[in-house]
Amino acid sequence: MLKIKLNSLKTKLYVYFTVLSLSSILILGSLSVYLSFKTSLNNILSIQTNLNSLKTKETELVLTNLIETLKIIIPQNYTEIAHIPFDQYKINFIKILNQIISQFPNLLEITYIDLNGQEIIKFIRDNNQIQESLRLDNLSPLQLFQEAKKARIKISEVHYTLNGPLIEIFVPVQTKDNVVIAVLMAKFFLNDIIEIIKKSQLGSSGYTYLLDENNYLIAHSQINHHLNLNFSSVINKTKPNNLIVYNNFGKKVYGSYLVFNLTNWKMVSEWPVNEANQLIFRQIYLIIFVVILVGIISFFASIIFINYIIKPINLIKESAQNVGSGRFEKIKETKADEEIKILIEEFNKMVDGLIQLQKLKDEFVFLASHELKAPVSALKGYLTLILDGTIGKIDEVAREYLLKMKSSTERLLQLVHDLLEISRAESGALKVKTEPINIEEAIKTAIEELKPLAQEKNIEIKYQPLEKITQVIGDLERLKEVMINFISNALKYNYENGKVEIFHEIKNDELITHIKDTGFGIPKDQQEKIFQKFFRAQSKLTENIQGTGLGLFIVKQLIEKMNGRVWFVSEEGQGSIFSFSLKIAKEA
Ligand code: ADP
């Protein structure tokens, strides 16, 4: 199961990196989405502006083409032609006007008007036939004519006829020295311009349309028949070359327009928001994809980085735990950065120092216990002699005190013995034989030796020997020590009237011996330390029980030297089962 420790460095680093990378990715992502949205809007605007200006240029070209043709300049000065009778060059103008109307199929009428406003020559197109009209009017009241007389080119408002929209163009006829001698007026159908608008394309559903100066529709790329359609509401909303979103024909569109220099007409482009936005969303999806990809990459990169940092820290932590539990092991060279390397070096120096200290302590303990052994043994010997009455009679009070002294001396001797064993075990000088032995003998001797202790607490010791005598590999004397230790613990840490059972089990090539008691058991949280030197489980029940905490440590060393293993199971208040295995000796 995944364990999350909220206060661990690893979790904090994960949280830190996740917050850091997520927030920067989110900020960058939203910024790019915003910028891309802006850029896309600009792109849409520039696509529309380009289209508008292209269509405007094409339209204006049609008009200027006609105007240029109508701009007739007589190659003489006014004084040179003033005296020439009009009829002489009327013939020329008839030719010119006829030519012009034939050249432009969309010209409905072309008229030569003198400075009094009187129509002099007039050609009209009727059912594709060009005829000279005999109905000649006076146009002097017309404002546009008056303007043209002042050497200005004038274009009328658009007139919407059943045959289509048309305009009137008034162009002055001038002499070489810029004197206006007449005005040409042409009525022109806007068919060419309608064609230009029809041919415009904006995405697959965008469209363009042309409005006159009063915002009436002249031509539309998608609408064919129309009359009196006014778009003032759209135009009044915005300025030229500005992109805005509005509803047109029930659809949301991006719209922008351009105003003509020549005529004040407007070229408008509209692009349904749905389609135009696809352009935007395509970019935004790409950004989101990249953001997710970067997020995933930085997530994995941070995992690698965090593990890279945590690994040596964990290594040092485990090594420190080892040192804490008495295993003085140095950290092997690992690939690490400078700071960690220094930390490892310092740690190893500390371990060296501890090993040195341990050695000194061991030597001291060995020397002290070795030197203590002889005088304490002598003390015990003399006390035995006195208590035996060999030296003389002693009174009861003195005997009582001497008995207490003897018991303390025995405990002291046991401690000295244990300390010496430990010193030997640690220096490798502990000698243990590995030969075929009879385990039952060791067990029975130990039981025999501990009978008085068992009787004191009225504990029954039950031993179930194997049906068939089985020999194991070990050291008989040492095994007796081991059994005395196990059984005395089973008695010491037991209730009065308790029970101790000893039985065997054969598993593969091993003989397992179990020592089961009905005693206090060992609290769960103290169990892992049970085989450590000087460790004694703490509880109310064991408070007054004498011991050194060295027995099980020595037992473990001895059994392992005999190539066996030791373990136990224990339940507080229920009892314990201590077990050890030894190799079964192969029969000769
Ligand atoms: P000592 O008995 O001298 O304290 P040991 O090394 O023999 O030292 O045992 C270590 C500790 O393990 C004991 O202090 C005791 O708390 C616990 N212990 C050992 N055997 C038993 C047992 N059979 N039942 C309960 N506790 C035990």
Residues whose N, C-alpha, C, O or C-beta is under 5 A from the ligand:
A	BS01	ADP	N489 A490 Y493 G519 G521 I522 I530 F535 R536 A537 Q546 G547 T548 G549 L550 G551 L552 F553 S576
